[in-house]
Amino acid sequence: MAKRGHNEVKESLTELTRIFQPKDPRKFVKDYIRKYRIMGGYEDELTTLVEYELGKLRSSVS
């Protein structure tokens, strides 16, 4: 995936994570990849990104 496109995917997924605050990050990423037809091989990286963002959200609430 091109660098610019990859950053757009990360930013989009980060925003969606803030909005929806999913309970299951892996399922959320799988649905995102399927819906937006993201090429394979990025699932682990994107799941880590979602988990990190959820951690930031939870720590700011406490």
C-alpha positions as a printed Julia matrix, in Angstrom:
62×3 Matrix{Float64}:
   0.0    0.0    0.0
   1.33   3.43  -0.84
   2.51   5.58   2.05
  -0.15   8.24   1.5
  -2.94   5.67   1.22
  -1.69   3.81   4.26
  -1.77   6.99   6.38
  -5.3    7.73   5.2
  -6.4    4.25   6.27
  -4.79   4.69   9.68
  -6.38   8.12  10.21
  -9.8    6.85   9.13
  -9.6    3.81  11.39
  -8.44   5.97  14.31
 -11.41   8.31  13.88
 -13.86   5.39  13.62
 -12.36   3.87  16.76
 -12.95   7.12  18.66
 -16.54   7.27  17.42
 -17.6    3.63  17.91
 -15.25   2.51  20.72
 -15.5   -1.17  19.75
 -15.47  -3.92  22.37
 -13.61  -6.37  20.09
 -10.79  -4.63  18.17
  -9.97  -7.66  15.99
 -13.58  -8.04  14.78
 -13.81  -4.29  14.23
 -10.68  -4.35  12.03
 -11.88  -7.41  10.09
 -15.18  -5.66   9.34
 -13.32  -2.48   8.35
 -10.99  -4.38   6.01
 -13.91  -6.2    4.4
 -16.08  -3.1    4.05
 -13.4   -0.83   2.58
 -11.59  -3.59   0.65
  -8.2   -3.04   2.23
  -5.5   -5.35   0.9
  -4.48  -8.23   3.16
  -1.48  -8.31   5.45
  -2.34  -5.21   7.48
  -4.79  -6.75   9.93
  -2.32  -7.13  12.83
  -0.94  -3.61  12.41
  -4.41  -2.07  12.25
  -5.62  -4.12  15.23
  -2.67  -2.83  17.24
  -3.59   0.7   16.2
  -7.21   0.23  17.37
  -6.08  -1.27  20.7
  -3.68   1.62  21.24
  -6.37   4.2   20.48
  -8.84   2.47  22.82
  -6.2    2.5   25.55
  -5.74   6.24  25.09
  -9.49   6.79  25.27
  -9.88   4.71  28.42
  -6.96   6.4   30.17
  -8.33   9.87  29.42
 -11.71   8.94  30.91
 -10.25   7.68  34.2
